[in-house]
Amino acid sequence: MAQSDPENRYRANLQGEVDSSALYRTLAEIEGNPQLAKIYKRLAAVEDAHADFWRKGLSRLGAKVPQSRPGWRTRMLALLARRFGSSFILSTVNLQEQADVGSYDKQPEAVAGGLPAAERSHARIVQAVAEQVGGARGMSGGSLARLEGRHRAMGGNALRAAVLGANDGLVSNLSLVMGVAGAAAQQHTILLTGLAGLVAGACSMAMGEWLSVNSTRELYQRQIDTEADELAHMPAEEREELVMIYQAKGLSEAEANSLADRMMNNTATALDTLTREELGIDPKELGGSAWAAAAASFGLFSLGAIFPILPYAAWSGNAAVLGSLASAGVALFLIGAGTSLFTGRTVLFSGVRQLLIGYAAAGVTFAIGRLVGVTLGG
């Protein structure tokens, strides 16, 4: 923001701090882990202090201090967190913190107040929490799925995965239905094609998700079995690994040796520790349930894919085509608005952009369908 307009800049900074404080307090309220809840409360308290800093700045300028309340984006994230748990939005919060880490660097008042250092500290803390909760160390199921180009809904950035999963079904089935409509097919043909596209696409996504997560679970289990074999046949080397792990965490050599000795007295405890600390794998989760991931992928794809075909169940002809475009258009805009939760763009920009992209895809397939229909029809 321009340095020549301090009042608006102060107001924007104040709103950002109010939003952050409200979100952290929500996370603290719903967090079942007392240690994490305490961290969230401390983060919220610091954000409150920063908000007061900008309120005082506005007062010094002689400007009216607004009665700030959390914005719609923050309220929506808080609602999602309360409904689905803190892990559902934690990756989004982490990305937001990383994006904002340098926002105060060029603001002299903020630098003088020590705010940039505090924001960097917040970013590091939130990233550490996100890694701890999401199991970011090692190749998680979500990471593997992202490398394969899929959208996980059961781990990692679940909010982003949910939005994009529904978008997959919506855009692909809208394009399919419009392509068949362009060929001037009968209403029942278009409806049947749309339903077939929904089921086929949802099954394909579910199977791909199942394979992805199940492959990850098998990979993790093989790594754990290897670690167990090494623990049984090379206990001295495994003990040394434990010592190095604990030293890396800040313990002295004597403390690390003592703790490693205690761990090695119990094989199950030693294996659990090595699995978590060396491999970065939670042996109780193993990347999550493959069936749950498949079901979520099936449901999200179906949710998006149903919108373009609903009008064909009630209407026919041009009314059905226009109804399909309208129904899908509303869903496209809402999905675009959903992406603004993790991109930081405005609702209008994100919604309109998604609407144009979806309609462009539908327009291309409609034109191809019309061309093919005319050609085949003679």
KEKE-3310 file (N, C-alpha, C; in steps of 0.2 Angstrom, whole numbers, plus 5000, padded with zeros to 4 digits):
npx = (5004:5002:5014:5011:4998:4994:4983:4973:4981:4984:4972:4969:4980:4975:4963:4968:4975:4965:4957:4966:4968:4955:4954:4964:4959:4948:4953:4960:4949:4943:4953:4959:4970:4979:4992:4993:4982:4986:4996:4990:4982:4992:4997:4985:4984:4996:4993:4982:4988:4996:4985:4980:4991:4990:4978:4981:4990:4981:4973:4983:4984:4973:4962:4946:4944:4940:4927:4932:4928:4929:4932:4922:4929:4937:4927:4921:4931:4933:4921:4921:4932:4926:4917:4923:4935:4951:4962:4957:4958:4971:4982:4979:4979:4992:4998:4993:5000:5013:5013:5011:5022:5032:5025:5026:5038:5042:5036:5039:5034:5029:5041:5048:5041:5043:5036:5038:5047:5040:5030:5037:5041:5028:5025:5034:5031:5017:5020:5027:5018:5008:5016:5017:5004:5000:5009:5020:5033:5043:5036:5020:5003:4995:5005:5010:4999:4997:5008:5005:4995:4982:4968:4969:4957:4957:4968:4982:4980:4965:4954:4957:4958:4945:4937:4943:4940:4926:4925:4932:4922:4911:4915:4920:4908:4899:4905:4904:4890:4886:4893:4886:4873:4876:4877:4864:4856:4843:4833:4833:4844:4854:4852:4855:4868:4874:4872:4879:4892:4894:4894:4904:4915:4916:4918:4931:4939:4938:4943:4956:4960:4960:4969:4981:4982:4982:4993:5003:5001:5006:5019:5023:5021:5031:5042:5042:5043:5056:5063:5060:5067:5080:5081:5081:5092:5102:5105:5114:5117:5105:5102:5112:5106:5095:5101:5107:5096:5089:5099:5099:5087:5090:5095:5108:5123:5124:5111:5104:5110:5106:5092:5090:5095:5085:5074:5078:5077:5064:5057:5046:5043:5055:5054:5042:5046:5057:5051:5042:5051:5063:5058:5047:5034:5017:5013:5001:4992:4997:4996:4982:4965:4962:4950:4941:4946:4944:4930:4927:4932:4924:4912:4914:4917:4905:4896:4899:4897:4883:4876:4875:4866:4854:4844:4839:4832:4820:4816:4815:4823:4828:4826:4831:4844:4848:4844:4853:4866:4864:4862:4874:4882:4880:4885:4898:4902:4901:4911:4922:4922:4924:4938:4944:4946:4958:4966:4966:4961:4948:4931:4922:4931:4937:4926:4920:4930:4931:4919:4920:4930:4924:4913:4919:4926:4914:4909:4918:4917:4903:4903:4911:4903:4892:4898:4902:4889:4882:4890:4889:4876:4874)
npy = (4994:5011:5023:5036:5037:5035:5034:5025:5014:5011:5007:4996:4987:4986:4979:4967:4962:4960:4951:4940:4938:4934:4922:4914:4913:4906:4894:4890:4888:4877:4867:4851:4848:4853:4859:4864:4872:4882:4888:4894:4903:4912:4917:4924:4933:4941:4946:4954:4964:4969:4974:4984:4993:4998:5005:5015:5021:5027:5035:5044:5051:5058:5052:5043:5029:5013:5001:4987:4971:4954:4949:4943:4932:4927:4924:4914:4904:4901:4896:4884:4878:4875:4866:4856:4854:4859:4856:4855:4868:4872:4872:4882:4893:4893:4895:4908:4915:4913:4921:4933:4937:4947:4959:4970:4975:4986:4996:5010:5013:5001:4994:5001:4998:4984:4975:4967:4957:4950:4945:4936:4927:4922:4916:4906:4898:4894:4887:4876:4870:4867:4857:4848:4844:4840:4830:4834:4830:4819:4809:4812:4805:4815:4823:4814:4812:4825:4826:4817:4824:4824:4829:4829:4825:4822:4825:4836:4851:4852:4860:4867:4855:4850:4861:4861:4848:4847:4856:4849:4840:4848:4856:4847:4839:4849:4853:4841:4839:4850:4848:4837:4843:4852:4845:4843:4833:4822:4826:4816:4808:4818:4819:4806:4805:4814:4809:4797:4802:4808:4797:4789:4798:4801:4788:4785:4795:4792:4779:4782:4789:4780:4771:4779:4783:4770:4765:4773:4770:4756:4759:4766:4756:4746:4753:4755:4741:4738:4747:4740:4728:4732:4737:4726:4718:4727:4735:4744:4753:4759:4764:4774:4782:4787:4794:4805:4810:4816:4825:4833:4839:4848:4843:4839:4829:4820:4819:4815:4802:4796:4796:4789:4776:4773:4772:4761:4750:4746:4738:4741:4754:4760:4758:4764:4778:4779:4778:4789:4800:4798:4793:4801:4797:4793:4780:4775:4781:4780:4788:4789:4784:4774:4770:4780:4791:4788:4788:4802:4808:4803:4808:4822:4825:4821:4830:4842:4838:4836:4848:4853:4844:4843:4852:4846:4836:4841:4850:4854:4855:4872:4878:4869:4869:4882:4882:4873:4880:4891:4885:4878:4889:4897:4888:4888:4901:4901:4891:4898:4908:4901:4898:4909:4909:4903:4909:4923:4932:4944:4940:4943:4944:4931:4923:4928:4925:4911:4908:4912:4904:4892:4893:4895:4883:4875:4882:4879:4864:4864:4870:4861:4850:4854:4856:4843:4836:4842:4838:4824:4823:4826)
npz = (5000:4997:5003:5005:5009:5024:5033:5026:5025:5038:5042:5034:5039:5052:5050:5045:5056:5066:5059:5059:5073:5077:5070:5075:5088:5087:5082:5094:5103:5097:5097:5102:5108:5122:5122:5109:5108:5118:5111:5100:5107:5112:5100:5095:5105:5103:5090:5094:5101:5091:5083:5092:5091:5078:5080:5089:5081:5071:5080:5083:5071:5071:5065:5064:5073:5068:5073:5072:5064:5061:5044:5030:5024:5035:5044:5037:5036:5049:5052:5044:5051:5063:5059:5052:5059:5065:5057:5044:5039:5042:5033:5024:5032:5036:5023:5021:5031:5027:5015:5020:5027:5024:5024:5032:5031:5023:5029:5039:5052:5057:5057:5066:5077:5079:5073:5060:5064:5073:5065:5057:5066:5069:5057:5056:5067:5064:5053:5058:5066:5057:5050:5059:5062:5050:5046:5038:5036:5027:5013:5012:5010:5004:4998:4989:4981:4976:4968:4958:4952:4957:4968:4985:4997:5010:5018:5020:5012:5015:5012:5000:4992:4993:4986:4973:4970:4968:4958:4947:4944:4940:4929:4920:4918:4914:4902:4895:4894:4887:4875:4869:4869:4859:4848:4845:4851:4858:4872:4882:4879:4881:4895:4900:4895:4903:4916:4915:4913:4925:4934:4929:4929:4943:4948:4942:4948:4961:4961:4957:4968:4978:4974:4975:4988:4994:4989:4995:5008:5008:5004:5015:5025:5021:5023:5037:5041:5036:5044:5057:5055:5054:5067:5074:5070:5069:5081:5088:5078:5076:5088:5088:5079:5085:5095:5088:5082:5094:5098:5088:5090:5101:5113:5125:5122:5132:5138:5126:5124:5136:5135:5123:5127:5136:5127:5119:5127:5126:5113:5105:5108:5103:5090:5086:5089:5080:5068:5068:5070:5062:5049:5047:5048:5053:5062:5066:5057:5044:5032:5030:5027:5013:5008:5014:5008:4994:4995:4998:4987:4977:4981:4981:4967:4961:4967:4961:4948:4946:4945:4931:4925:4931:4927:4915:4919:4922:4912:4894:4877:4872:4885:4894:4891:4893:4907:4912:4909:4918:4930:4932:4931:4942:4952:4947:4950:4964:4967:4963:4972:4983:4981:4984:4997:5000:4991:4993:4984:4979:4981:4970:4959:4959:4958:4945:4937:4937:4932:4919:4914:4915:4907:4895:4892:4891:4880:4870:4869:4865:4853:4845:4847:4839:4827:4824:4824:4814:4803:4804:4802:4789)
capx = (5000:5006:5016:5008:4991:4995:4977:4970:4986:4983:4965:4970:4984:4971:4959:4972:4977:4959:4956:4971:4967:4949:4955:4968:4955:4943:4957:4961:4943:4941:4958:4958:4977:4980:4998:4992:4977:4989:5000:4985:4980:4997:4997:4980:4986:5001:4989:4978:4993:4997:4979:4981:4997:4987:4972:4984:4992:4975:4972:4988:4983:4967:4957:4942:4946:4934:4925:4933:4926:4932:4929:4919:4934:4939:4921:4920:4937:4931:4915:4924:4936:4922:4913:4927:4941:4957:4967:4954:4960:4977:4987:4977:4981:5000:5000:4992:5005:5019:5012:5011:5028:5036:5020:5027:5045:5043:5032:5043:5031:5029:5048:5050:5037:5046:5031:5041:5051:5035:5026:5041:5040:5022:5025:5038:5027:5012:5022:5029:5011:5005:5020:5016:4998:4999:5014:5023:5040:5042:5031:5013:4998:4993:5011:5011:4993:4998:5013:5001:4990:4976:4967:4967:4952:4957:4974:4985:4976:4959:4949:4958:4956:4937:4935:4945:4937:4920:4926:4933:4916:4907:4918:4920:4902:4896:4908:4901:4883:4886:4895:4881:4868:4878:4875:4856:4854:4837:4834:4834:4851:4858:4852:4858:4875:4877:4872:4885:4898:4894:4896:4911:4920:4917:4922:4938:4942:4938:4948:4963:4962:4961:4976:4986:4982:4984:5000:5006:5001:5010:5026:5025:5022:5037:5048:5042:5045:5063:5066:5060:5072:5086:5081:5082:5098:5108:5102:5118:5116:5098:5103:5115:5102:5091:5105:5108:5089:5088:5104:5096:5081:5093:5097:5115:5125:5123:5104:5102:5112:5102:5085:5091:5095:5078:5070:5080:5074:5057:5058:5040:5044:5060:5052:5038:5050:5061:5046:5040:5056:5067:5054:5042:5027:5013:5012:4994:4988:5000:4993:4975:4961:4961:4942:4938:4949:4940:4923:4927:4934:4918:4906:4915:4916:4897:4893:4900:4894:4876:4873:4873:4861:4848:4838:4837:4827:4813:4814:4818:4825:4832:4825:4835:4851:4849:4844:4860:4871:4862:4864:4882:4885:4880:4890:4905:4904:4902:4917:4927:4922:4928:4945:4946:4947:4965:4971:4966:4958:4941:4926:4920:4936:4938:4920:4919:4936:4929:4913:4922:4934:4920:4909:4924:4926:4908:4908:4922:4914:4897:4905:4913:4897:4888:4901:4901:4882:4880:4894:4887:4869:4874)
capy = (5000:5017:5026:5042:5036:5031:5032:5019:5009:5009:5003:4989:4983:4984:4974:4961:4959:4958:4944:4935:4936:4930:4915:4910:4912:4900:4888:4889:4886:4870:4863:4847:4847:4859:4863:4868:4878:4887:4892:4898:4909:4916:4920:4928:4939:4945:4949:4959:4969:4973:4978:4990:4997:5002:5009:5020:5025:5030:5040:5050:5054:5061:5048:5039:5022:5009:4996:4982:4965:4949:4950:4937:4927:4925:4921:4907:4899:4899:4891:4878:4875:4873:4861:4850:4853:4864:4853:4857:4875:4874:4873:4888:4898:4893:4899:4915:4918:4914:4926:4940:4938:4953:4964:4976:4976:4993:5001:5012:5013:4994:4992:5004:4994:4977:4970:4962:4951:4946:4941:4931:4922:4919:4912:4900:4894:4891:4882:4871:4867:4863:4851:4843:4841:4837:4825:4836:4827:4813:4809:4810:4803:4821:4825:4809:4813:4831:4825:4814:4829:4824:4834:4825:4829:4819:4827:4842:4857:4849:4865:4868:4849:4850:4865:4859:4841:4849:4860:4844:4837:4853:4858:4841:4837:4854:4852:4835:4840:4855:4845:4833:4847:4856:4840:4843:4827:4822:4827:4810:4807:4822:4817:4800:4806:4818:4804:4792:4806:4809:4791:4787:4803:4800:4782:4786:4799:4788:4773:4785:4791:4774:4768:4784:4782:4763:4764:4777:4766:4751:4761:4767:4750:4743:4757:4753:4734:4739:4749:4735:4723:4735:4738:4719:4716:4732:4739:4749:4758:4762:4768:4780:4787:4790:4799:4810:4814:4820:4830:4838:4843:4852:4839:4838:4822:4815:4818:4811:4795:4793:4795:4784:4770:4771:4770:4755:4745:4744:4738:4744:4762:4763:4757:4770:4784:4780:4778:4796:4805:4797:4792:4806:4793:4791:4772:4774:4784:4778:4792:4790:4778:4774:4770:4786:4796:4787:4791:4809:4810:4802:4813:4829:4825:4820:4836:4847:4836:4836:4854:4854:4839:4844:4855:4841:4831:4845:4854:4851:4860:4878:4879:4865:4871:4888:4881:4870:4885:4895:4881:4877:4896:4898:4883:4890:4907:4899:4888:4903:4912:4897:4898:4916:4908:4902:4913:4930:4937:4946:4935:4945:4942:4924:4920:4929:4921:4904:4908:4913:4898:4886:4894:4895:4876:4873:4884:4875:4858:4865:4871:4855:4845:4857:4854:4835:4835:4844:4834:4817:4823:4827)
capz = (5000:4996:5010:5005:5012:5030:5036:5023:5026:5045:5043:5031:5044:5058:5049:5045:5063:5069:5056:5062:5080:5077:5067:5080:5094:5085:5083:5101:5106:5095:5097:5108:5111:5126:5120:5103:5110:5121:5106:5096:5111:5112:5093:5095:5110:5099:5085:5097:5103:5084:5082:5096:5088:5073:5083:5092:5075:5068:5084:5082:5064:5071:5061:5067:5074:5067:5077:5067:5066:5056:5038:5028:5023:5041:5047:5033:5038:5056:5051:5042:5056:5068:5056:5050:5063:5063:5052:5038:5036:5044:5028:5021:5037:5035:5017:5022:5035:5023:5010:5023:5031:5022:5022:5036:5030:5020:5033:5044:5058:5059:5058:5073:5083:5079:5070:5055:5067:5076:5060:5054:5071:5068:5051:5058:5072:5061:5048:5062:5068:5051:5048:5065:5062:5043:5045:5032:5035:5023:5008:5014:5005:5001:4994:4983:4976:4972:4962:4953:4949:4960:4974:4991:5001:5017:5021:5017:5012:5013:5010:4993:4989:4992:4981:4967:4968:4966:4952:4942:4942:4937:4923:4915:4916:4910:4895:4891:4892:4881:4869:4867:4867:4853:4842:4844:4853:4861:4879:4886:4877:4885:4902:4901:4894:4909:4922:4914:4914:4933:4937:4926:4932:4950:4949:4940:4953:4967:4960:4957:4974:4982:4972:4977:4996:4996:4987:5000:5014:5007:5004:5022:5029:5019:5026:5044:5041:5035:5051:5062:5053:5056:5074:5077:5068:5070:5087:5089:5073:5077:5094:5087:5075:5090:5099:5083:5082:5100:5098:5083:5094:5105:5119:5125:5121:5138:5138:5121:5126:5141:5132:5118:5131:5139:5122:5116:5132:5124:5105:5102:5108:5099:5083:5085:5089:5074:5063:5068:5069:5056:5043:5047:5047:5059:5061:5067:5051:5037:5026:5030:5025:5006:5007:5015:5003:4988:4996:4998:4980:4973:4983:4979:4960:4960:4969:4956:4941:4946:4943:4924:4922:4935:4923:4910:4922:4922:4906:4887:4872:4874:4892:4898:4889:4897:4914:4913:4910:4923:4936:4932:4932:4950:4955:4945:4954:4971:4968:4962:4978:4988:4980:4987:5004:5001:4987:4995:4979:4980:4979:4963:4954:4959:4955:4938:4933:4937:4928:4912:4912:4914:4901:4889:4891:4888:4873:4865:4867:4862:4846:4842:4846:4834:4820:4822:4823:4807:4798:4804:4800:4782)
cpx = (5004:5008:5013:5001:4991:4988:4974:4975:4985:4977:4966:4974:4980:4966:4962:4973:4970:4956:4960:4969:4960:4950:4959:4964:4950:4947:4959:4955:4941:4947:4958:4965:4978:4986:4997:4987:4981:4993:4995:4983:4985:4998:4991:4981:4991:4997:4985:4982:4995:4991:4979:4986:4994:4981:4976:4987:4987:4973:4977:4987:4976:4961:4952:4944:4940:4933:4926:4931:4929:4928:4926:4923:4936:4933:4920:4925:4935:4926:4917:4928:4931:4918:4917:4934:4947:4961:4964:4957:4967:4982:4985:4980:4989:5002:4999:4997:5012:5019:5013:5017:5032:5031:5022:5035:5047:5039:5036:5040:5031:5036:5050:5047:5039:5041:5034:5044:5045:5031:5030:5041:5034:5022:5029:5034:5021:5014:5024:5023:5008:5009:5018:5009:4997:5004:5018:5030:5039:5037:5024:5009:4996:4999:5011:5005:4994:5003:5010:4996:4983:4975:4964:4962:4952:4964:4977:4981:4969:4954:4950:4956:4948:4935:4936:4942:4930:4920:4928:4926:4911:4909:4918:4913:4898:4899:4905:4894:4882:4888:4890:4875:4870:4877:4868:4854:4847:4838:4836:4841:4856:4858:4856:4866:4878:4877:4878:4891:4899:4897:4903:4916:4921:4920:4929:4942:4943:4943:4955:4965:4964:4968:4982:4987:4985:4991:5005:5007:5005:5017:5028:5026:5029:5043:5048:5045:5053:5066:5066:5065:5079:5087:5083:5089:5104:5106:5107:5118:5110:5098:5106:5111:5097:5095:5106:5101:5088:5093:5102:5091:5084:5095:5105:5117:5123:5115:5102:5104:5107:5095:5085:5091:5089:5074:5072:5078:5068:5057:5052:5040:5049:5058:5047:5041:5054:5057:5044:5045:5061:5064:5049:5035:5024:5011:5004:4989:4990:4997:4986:4972:4960:4954:4939:4940:4945:4933:4922:4928:4927:4912:4908:4914:4908:4894:4893:4896:4887:4873:4871:4868:4855:4842:4835:4832:4820:4811:4817:4820:4829:4832:4830:4842:4853:4849:4851:4865:4870:4864:4871:4885:4885:4885:4897:4907:4905:4909:4923:4928:4925:4935:4948:4948:4955:4969:4971:4964:4951:4937:4923:4925:4937:4932:4919:4924:4934:4924:4915:4926:4929:4915:4913:4925:4920:4907:4912:4919:4907:4898:4907:4908:4893:4891:4901:4894:4880:4884:4891:4879:4868:4872)
cpy = (5006:5020:5033:5043:5032:5029:5025:5013:5006:5005:4996:4984:4981:4979:4967:4958:4957:4951:4939:4933:4932:4923:4911:4909:4906:4894:4885:4886:4878:4865:4858:4846:4853:4863:4867:4874:4884:4891:4896:4904:4914:4920:4925:4934:4944:4949:4955:4965:4973:4977:4985:4995:5001:5006:5015:5025:5029:5036:5046:5054:5058:5058:5044:5032:5017:5003:4989:4975:4960:4950:4943:4931:4923:4921:4914:4902:4897:4894:4884:4874:4872:4866:4855:4849:4858:4862:4855:4863:4877:4876:4880:4894:4898:4897:4906:4918:4919:4919:4933:4941:4944:4959:4970:4978:4983:4998:5004:5012:5006:4992:4995:5000:4987:4972:4965:4956:4947:4942:4936:4925:4918:4914:4905:4895:4890:4886:4875:4867:4863:4857:4846:4840:4837:4832:4827:4833:4821:4814:4807:4808:4809:4823:4821:4811:4820:4830:4821:4818:4828:4828:4829:4829:4826:4821:4833:4848:4854:4854:4866:4861:4849:4854:4863:4852:4842:4852:4855:4842:4842:4855:4853:4839:4842:4854:4847:4836:4845:4853:4841:4837:4851:4851:4839:4836:4827:4823:4821:4807:4811:4820:4811:4801:4809:4813:4799:4796:4807:4803:4789:4791:4802:4793:4782:4790:4795:4782:4776:4787:4785:4771:4773:4783:4775:4762:4767:4773:4760:4753:4763:4761:4746:4747:4755:4746:4734:4741:4744:4730:4726:4736:4731:4717:4721:4737:4745:4755:4762:4766:4774:4785:4790:4796:4806:4814:4818:4826:4836:4842:4848:4849:4839:4831:4817:4814:4814:4804:4792:4792:4789:4777:4768:4769:4763:4749:4742:4744:4742:4752:4764:4763:4763:4777:4785:4781:4786:4801:4804:4797:4798:4803:4792:4784:4771:4776:4781:4782:4792:4784:4779:4774:4777:4792:4795:4789:4798:4811:4809:4807:4820:4830:4825:4827:4841:4845:4836:4842:4855:4849:4840:4847:4851:4836:4835:4848:4851:4857:4866:4879:4875:4867:4877:4887:4877:4875:4889:4891:4880:4884:4898:4894:4886:4896:4905:4895:4893:4907:4908:4897:4904:4915:4907:4905:4921:4935:4939:4940:4937:4943:4935:4921:4921:4925:4914:4903:4908:4907:4893:4887:4894:4887:4873:4876:4881:4868:4858:4866:4865:4850:4848:4855:4847:4833:4836:4840:4827:4817:4824:4834)
cpz = (5000:5003:5011:5008:5018:5033:5033:5025:5033:5046:5040:5036:5050:5056:5048:5052:5067:5066:5059:5069:5081:5075:5072:5086:5093:5085:5090:5104:5104:5096:5103:5111:5115:5124:5114:5104:5113:5116:5102:5100:5111:5105:5093:5100:5106:5094:5088:5099:5096:5082:5086:5094:5083:5075:5085:5086:5072:5073:5084:5076:5065:5067:5066:5068:5073:5072:5073:5069:5060:5050:5036:5027:5030:5044:5043:5035:5045:5056:5049:5047:5061:5066:5055:5054:5060:5057:5045:5035:5038:5039:5025:5026:5036:5029:5017:5026:5031:5018:5013:5027:5030:5022:5026:5035:5027:5023:5039:5051:5061:5061:5065:5078:5083:5077:5065:5059:5070:5071:5057:5060:5071:5063:5053:5062:5069:5056:5052:5064:5063:5049:5053:5064:5055:5042:5038:5031:5032:5017:5010:5008:5001:4996:4987:4978:4973:4966:4956:4949:4952:4966:4980:4995:5009:5020:5017:5017:5010:5010:5002:4989:4988:4987:4974:4965:4965:4959:4946:4939:4938:4930:4918:4913:4912:4903:4891:4889:4887:4875:4865:4865:4860:4847:4841:4846:4857:4869:4883:4885:4881:4893:4904:4900:4901:4915:4921:4915:4922:4936:4935:4929:4939:4952:4947:4945:4959:4967:4960:4964:4979:4980:4975:4984:4998:4994:4992:5006:5014:5007:5011:5026:5027:5022:5034:5045:5040:5041:5056:5061:5055:5063:5077:5075:5069:5075:5088:5085:5074:5083:5093:5083:5080:5094:5094:5082:5088:5100:5093:5086:5099:5112:5119:5123:5126:5139:5132:5122:5131:5139:5127:5121:5133:5133:5119:5121:5130:5116:5102:5102:5104:5092:5081:5085:5082:5068:5062:5066:5063:5049:5042:5045:5053:5058:5062:5061:5045:5031:5026:5027:5017:5004:5008:5010:4996:4989:4995:4991:4976:4975:4980:4971:4958:4962:4964:4949:4941:4944:4935:4921:4925:4930:4917:4913:4923:4916:4899:4883:4875:4882:4896:4897:4893:4905:4916:4914:4916:4930:4937:4933:4939:4953:4953:4949:4961:4972:4967:4969:4983:4987:4983:4994:5005:4996:4989:4990:4982:4978:4972:4958:4954:4956:4948:4934:4932:4932:4921:4910:4911:4908:4895:4887:4888:4881:4868:4863:4864:4854:4842:4841:4840:4827:4819:4821:4816:4802:4798:4801:4793:4780)
residu = (MET:ALA:GLN:SER:ASP:PRO:GLU:ASN:ARG:TYR:ARG:ALA:ASN:LEU:GLN:GLY:GLU:VAL:ASP:SER:SER:ALA:LEU:TYR:ARG:THR:LEU:ALA:GLU:ILE:GLU:GLY:ASN:PRO:GLN:LEU:ALA:LYS:ILE:TYR:LYS:ARG:LEU:ALA:ALA:VAL:GLU:ASP:ALA:HIS:ALA:ASP:PHE:TRP:ARG:LYS:GLY:LEU:SER:ARG:LEU:GLY:ALA:LYS:VAL:PRO:GLN:SER:ARG:PRO:GLY:TRP:ARG:THR:ARG:MET:LEU:ALA:LEU:LEU:ALA:ARG:ARG:PHE:GLY:SER:SER:PHE:ILE:LEU:SER:THR:VAL:ASN:LEU:GLN:GLU:GLN:ALA:ASP:VAL:GLY:SER:TYR:ASP:LYS:GLN:PRO:GLU:ALA:VAL:ALA:GLY:GLY:LEU:PRO:ALA:ALA:GLU:ARG:SER:HIS:ALA:ARG:ILE:VAL:GLN:ALA:VAL:ALA:GLU:GLN:VAL:GLY:GLY:ALA:ARG:GLY:MET:SER:GLY:GLY:SER:LEU:ALA:ARG:LEU:GLU:GLY:ARG:HIS:ARG:ALA:MET:GLY:GLY:ASN:ALA:LEU:ARG:ALA:ALA:VAL:LEU:GLY:ALA:ASN:ASP:GLY:LEU:VAL:SER:ASN:LEU:SER:LEU:VAL:MET:GLY:VAL:ALA:GLY:ALA:ALA:ALA:GLN:GLN:HIS:THR:ILE:LEU:LEU:THR:GLY:LEU:ALA:GLY:LEU:VAL:ALA:GLY:ALA:CYS:SER:MET:ALA:MET:GLY:GLU:TRP:LEU:SER:VAL:ASN:SER:THR:ARG:GLU:LEU:TYR:GLN:ARG:GLN:ILE:ASP:THR:GLU:ALA:ASP:GLU:LEU:ALA:HIS:MET:PRO:ALA:GLU:GLU:ARG:GLU:GLU:LEU:VAL:MET:ILE:TYR:GLN:ALA:LYS:GLY:LEU:SER:GLU:ALA:GLU:ALA:ASN:SER:LEU:ALA:ASP:ARG:MET:MET:ASN:ASN:THR:ALA:THR:ALA:LEU:ASP:THR:LEU:THR:ARG:GLU:GLU:LEU:GLY:ILE:ASP:PRO:LYS:GLU:LEU:GLY:GLY:SER:ALA:TRP:ALA:ALA:ALA:ALA:ALA:SER:PHE:GLY:LEU:PHE:SER:LEU:GLY:ALA:ILE:PHE:PRO:ILE:LEU:PRO:TYR:ALA:ALA:TRP:SER:GLY:ASN:ALA:ALA:VAL:LEU:GLY:SER:LEU:ALA:SER:ALA:GLY:VAL:ALA:LEU:PHE:LEU:ILE:GLY:ALA:GLY:THR:SER:LEU:PHE:THR:GLY:ARG:THR:VAL:LEU:PHE:SER:GLY:VAL:ARG:GLN:LEU:LEU:ILE:GLY:TYR:ALA:ALA:ALA:GLY:VAL:THR:PHE:ALA:ILE:GLY:ARG:LEU:VAL:GLY:VAL:THR:LEU:GLY:GLY)
# end
